[in-house]
Amino acid sequence: MEAFSSVPPQWTESATHALTFCCPRCGATAAGATAAWINRRAPVYTHNHKRKWQEFYHCECGTAWWGWSSDRPPNPWQVNDPPGEMSLGEASSSLDPLTGLGDVWGSVEP
């Protein structure tokens, strides 16, 4: 199965939205999934113009589940920047991707 295919696999039809980013049946993480598919054809835009995707996983226990890409926990293998230094991702995370300007809405939820 190709995770970036434009055609969703049949197992995604019965997928359950997992409120925590793990299998709702057995608690396995996405890393333990036997198959994955990302719905790149229908991104959702947040109030501050950030995109998030539906990520579908087929767990080894047989359960199909999905979660938002924005809900994925941080990667434990990601190298952290030295204290006091801001990475490029952190510097641009509060900027509007369309204009490059600061987020005028801040953290206000609609």
Backbone hydrogen bonds in HBPLUS format (Angstrom, degrees):
<---DONOR---> <-ACCEPTOR-->    atom                        ^
c    i                          cat <-CA-CA->   ^        H-A-AA   ^      H-
h    n   atom  resd res      DA  || num        DHA   H-A  angle D-A-AA Bond
n    s   type  num  typ     dist DA aas  dist angle  dist       angle   num
A0005-SER N   A0002-GLU O   3.23 MM   3  5.35 166.9  2.25 114.2 114.1     1
A0038-ILE N   A0003-ALA O   2.94 MM  35  5.81 167.0  1.96 157.5 153.2     2
A0012-THR N   A0009-PRO O   3.17 MM   3  5.88 161.8  2.21 119.2 124.4     3
A0013-GLU N   A0010-GLN O   3.16 MM   3  5.87 161.6  2.20 120.8 125.4     4
A0015-ALA N   A0012-THR O   3.12 MM   3  5.05 166.0  2.14 108.2 111.0     5
A0016-THR N   A0064-ALA O   2.99 MM  48  6.39 152.4  2.07 130.3 131.9     6
A0066-TRP N   A0016-THR O   2.86 MM  50  6.09 147.7  1.97 145.8 146.3     7
A0018-ALA N   A0066-TRP O   2.85 MM  48  5.86 166.3  1.87 160.7 165.2     8
A0022-CYS N   A0020-THR O   2.62 MM   2  5.63 136.1  1.81 115.0  99.8     9
A0023-CYS N   A0028-ALA O   2.82 MM   5  5.21 167.7  1.84 154.1 157.7    10
A0027-GLY N   A0023-CYS O   2.90 MM   4  4.65 138.4  2.07 125.9 136.2    11
A0032-GLY N   A0029-THR O   3.08 MM   3  5.56 150.9  2.16 110.4 118.3    12
A0033-ALA N   A0030-ALA O   3.10 MM   3  5.30 166.1  2.12 112.9 115.3    13
A0034-THR N   A0058-HIS O   2.79 MM  24  5.75 150.1  1.88 163.6 166.8    14
A0058-HIS N   A0035-ALA O   2.91 MM  23  5.08 162.1  1.94 143.6 143.2    15
A0037-TRP N   A0056-PHE O   2.91 MM  19  5.04 153.7  1.98 139.7 142.7    16
A0056-PHE N   A0037-TRP O   2.71 MM  19  5.04 169.9  1.72 168.5 166.7    17
A0040-ARG N   A0038-ILE O   2.94 MM   2  5.67 124.8  2.25 110.2  94.1    18
A0039-ASN N   A0054-GLN O   2.93 MM  15  5.38 166.1  1.95 163.3 166.9    19
A0044-VAL N   A0052-LYS O   2.97 MM   8  5.38 171.2  1.98 160.1 163.0    20
A0052-LYS N   A0044-VAL O   2.90 MM   8  5.38 141.2  2.05 149.7 161.3    21
A0046-THR N   A0050-LYS O   2.83 MM   4  5.31 163.7  1.86 153.0 158.0    22
A0049-HIS N   A0046-THR O   3.03 MM   3  5.22 148.2  2.13 122.0 118.3    23
A0069-SER N   A0053-TRP O   2.81 MM  16  5.23 148.0  1.91 150.8 159.3    24
A0055-GLU N   A0067-GLY O   2.90 MM  12  5.50 166.6  1.92 161.5 166.1    25
A0067-GLY N   A0055-GLU O   3.04 MM  12  5.50 149.1  2.13 144.0 152.0    26
A0057-TYR N   A0065-TRP O   2.74 MM   8  5.44 165.9  1.76 170.7 172.8    27
A0065-TRP N   A0057-TYR O   2.91 MM   8  5.44 164.2  1.93 159.7 165.0    28
A0059-CYS N   A0063-THR O   2.84 MM   4  5.30 160.9  1.87 166.3 159.9    29
A0062-GLY N   A0059-CYS O   2.99 MM   3  5.39 162.7  2.02 112.9 118.1    30
A0071-ASP N   A0068-TRP O   2.92 MM   3  5.32 154.4  1.99 111.5 119.7    31
A0072-ARG N   A0069-SER O   3.38 MM   3  5.50 162.9  2.41 103.3 108.3    32
A0078-GLN N   A0075-ASN O   3.26 MM   3  5.48 166.2  2.28 109.9 113.9    33
A0085-GLU N   A0082-PRO O   3.17 MM   3  5.86 160.9  2.21 141.0 143.0    34
A0091-ALA N   A0087-SER O   2.95 MM   4  6.21 156.9  2.00 151.3 158.4    35
A0092-SER N   A0088-LEU O   3.00 MM   4  6.17 152.8  2.07 149.1 155.3    36
A0093-SER N   A0089-GLY O   2.95 MM   4  5.79 120.5  2.31 135.4 149.5    37
A0095-LEU N   A0092-SER O   3.04 MM   3  5.11 159.3  2.08 107.6 113.8    38
A0103-ASP N   A0094-SER O   3.05 MM   9  5.86 128.9  2.32 170.8 172.3    39
A0096-ASP N   A0101-LEU O   2.65 MM   5  5.39 167.3  1.66 167.0 167.8    40
A0100-GLY N   A0096-ASP O   2.68 MM   4  5.05 151.4  1.76 148.8 156.6    41
A0108-VAL N   A0105-TRP O   3.26 MM   3  5.91 166.5  2.28 135.7 139.0    42
